[in-house]
């Protein structure tokens, strides 16, 4: 049910000179925004620079919703959120289409999607490999960095130990630094996240590019798992990726064909991916 007075702001982070729609609840925001309090100079934070800017500069009421998409990836508002514990039907973690369907991102339709939830995350995507083991398998990801994050969480927020172990040793991930939260949860999350990452910055040796952004994806999974374990109203929505933004490193048009054969989040896809990793290594 739509509730008047409850507003939603969904910031769409971008870093390239591309056309990003400003419509309904969608608000394009550059990762290099420098007015007010900002961390635009911290390139390793990637799209988190927009999260920090909004946290520090764009105040909202506690019951208003704040969310973040990437210009290539949104949460899919063509369906209702799922409650993972009660959802029996398997939902694809993402689909690929050409362009955003802006009719799904009006203020009224968005409120119908988010009402009744405190936090919305991307659908948990099964990978067949634990979050812990996957980190470090790709360029610019070093397992020692995740080990340091774990140490910092245990030192500063030991109450997160159960959630951290549950998520890091689980066989699926919440991707993208994409989410929607009531403002009060967004404030709590940012305080927790940037406190941990600032401590990481002080202690890490020879930091790699985009490390903070990669680590934040794993930290979000830990934080979201903790919220679910403590009764916060949490839901999940599939992602939707847009092939209109294909470039030399993103080939969503091609992946659309691959996904038809090897469905994202399926066991067969995880087996194929693990086999390819072993052959490369």
N, C-alpha and C positions, 0 to 999 in steps of 0.2 A: 504494500500500500504506500502510495506517495505521501510524504509528510512535508507540508509547507514549512519553510524556515530551515530545513536541513539542506545544506548545500554540499556539492562535491566539486573538488578541483583535481583534475588529473593532468599532471605535468608530463609533457612528452619531450624527453631529452633528445637533443640533436647536437652534432658536432660538425656536420658537413653542410655545404651550401645546397640544401635540398628543400623541396616544398613540403612543409609540415602543416596539416590543417589546424586552424584555430576555429573550433566549432563546438557549441554546446559546453560540455565539461572539459574539453581538450584544450590545454594551454601549452603551446610550444615554449621550450626554455633551453637556452644555449648552456652547454657545460662550462663555457668561458665567461659567464656572467660575473661582473666584477664590482658592481655598485653594492653598497652596504657591507655586511659581514660575509666574507666569502673565502673559499680555498681554491680559487681558479688556477692558482699556480701549481697545485698538487696534481700533476698529470697522472700519477699512479692511481688516483681515486676515480678516474674515468667518470661515469655518469653520476657517481656519488656526490660530485661537486654540486649538482643541481639539488640533491636531497638536502645537503648542508645549507645551501642558500635559502631554500624554502623554510627549513627549520628555524633559521636565524632571522629571517626577514619578512616572511609572509604569515602574519599571525591569523589565527582563526579560532572560532569557538570550539570548546571541547567535543561537541557532538557533530561538528562538521567533518567531512571526510576529505582526506588528502591521499593522493595516489601518484604513482610514477610508472610511466610506460617508456619504451624506447621508440624512436621514430620508425624502426623496422618491426617492432613487436608490441602488441597490445594484449590486454586480457580480452577474452572473447565474450561479448555481451549478447550473443545470439542464443544463449541458454542460461538457465539458473545455476547458481553455485551448488557444488556438491558438499555434503558432509562426509568426510572420508570414512568414518567409523560405520556409518549407516548405509553408505552407497554400495550396492551390490554390482551394478552394471559398470563395466570398465569403460572409462572415458579416455579418448585420445588426449595426450597432453598438449598437443598443438595441431593446427592445420595451417595450410598455406593458401592464400588467395592473392589476387592482384592488388587491390586497393582497400582501404578501410571503408566499411559501411557506416557512414556518419549518422545514419538514422538511429543507430544503436547507442549513440553517445550524447543524446539530449539529456538535459537535467532530469526530466521526468522519468525517462526510461532507466537512466542510471540509478536513480533512487529506488526504483522497483527491484533492481539487481542487488544493491548493497544493503537495503533496509533489513534489519534483523541480525546483521553481522557487525562485529567489531573490527575484524581483520580478514582481508581476502588475499590469498596467495595464488600463484600459478599451480595448476594441477601437479601433484607429485609425479615425477617421471621415473619409472623403473629403468635401471641401467644394467642390473646384473652384477655390478661391482660396487663395493662399499664406497661411500663418499670419501673416506679416509684413503683407500687404495687408489681411487681415481685421481686424487689430487697429486700432482707431480708427474702424471703421465703425458702432459701436454706442454708445449713450449711456454716459457714464462710462468710456470707453476713449479714450486719447489716445496717438497714435503716438509722440510725443516721450517718453512714459514708457517705451515699449518700447525706444526708441533709447538711453535712459539705462541701462536694464538691460543692453543689449548692451555698452555701454562698461564697465560695472562688471564684467561677466563677463570681458571681455578683459583688464582690469587685474588682477583677482584670481585668475582661473582660466583663463589663456590656453590651457591644454590642451583646453578645451571648444570651441575655435573651430570645428573641423570638424563636431562634433555640432550646435552652435548654427546654423551655416549650413545644414546638412542639414535640420534640423527647421523653422526659420523660413521657409525657401524651399520647403518641401514643401506639398502640397495636401491636407493632412488634419491632424486634431488629436486629442490625448488629452484628453478633457473631464472636468471635475468635481472636480479635486483628490481623486480617488478612486484608491486603490491598496492593495496588500498587499505587505509586504516582510519578509524576515527582519530581526530587530531590528538586527543590525550594519549592514545597508544603510539601514535607517530612521534610525539615528543619523548615518550619513554624509550622507544626503540632507538631514536637518534642519540639520546644521551648515552645509552648503553653502547651502541655501535661505535660512535666516534671516540668515546673514552677508551675503548679497547684498541681501536686503530691508531690513536695518538700514542698510546703506550707501545704498540708494535713499532711505530716509526722511530721511537727513541731507542729501541733495543735491537732492531734488525741490522744485519751486516750485509752490505752490497745488495740493496733492494732491487728487484727486477721490475720491468715496466708493467703497469696495470695491476700490480700485486694487490693493492688495497681493494680494488674492484672485485678481483677473483675471490679474495678472502671474505669479502662482505656477503657474497652469495652463500657461502657456507655458514657464516654467522647468522644470516637471516634464517636459514633452515633450523639452526639451533634455537634461536629466539622464538620462531613460530611454533616449534615443537614444545617449547616451555609453555607458551600461552595455551596451547591445546591441553596440555597436562594439568593446567590450573584453571580450567573452566571458562576461559575467554571464548566468546562466540566467534569461531573461525570457520571459514569456508574456502573452497578452491574453485578456480575457473580455468578452463583451457586457455592457452595462448593462441594468438593468430599472428602469423608472419606475412609480410607483404612483399611480393616479388617485384613490385614497382621500384623497389630500392636495391635491386640486384647490382652488384659491382664485382670487382675482381676477386673478392674473398667471400662474398655472400651470393650463393647461387640457388635461391629458393625455388626458381622455376624448375631447375634440375632435381632438387630435392623432393619436389612435389611428386615426381615420377617414382623416385626411390621409396618414398613413404607409402606409395600405393602397394608396393611389393613387400616392403619391410616396415610394418606399422610402428610408429614411435611408441616406446614403452612396452613393446612386446618382448617375450623371451627369445624368440628367434632372432630378432634384431640385435639383442645384447650378445648372443652367441657369435653372430657374424662379426660384430664390432670387436669383441675380445680376440677372435681369431686373427683379424686384420692387424690388431695391435701387436700380437705376438710375432706375426710375420715381419712387421716393420722393425721390431726391436731385436 
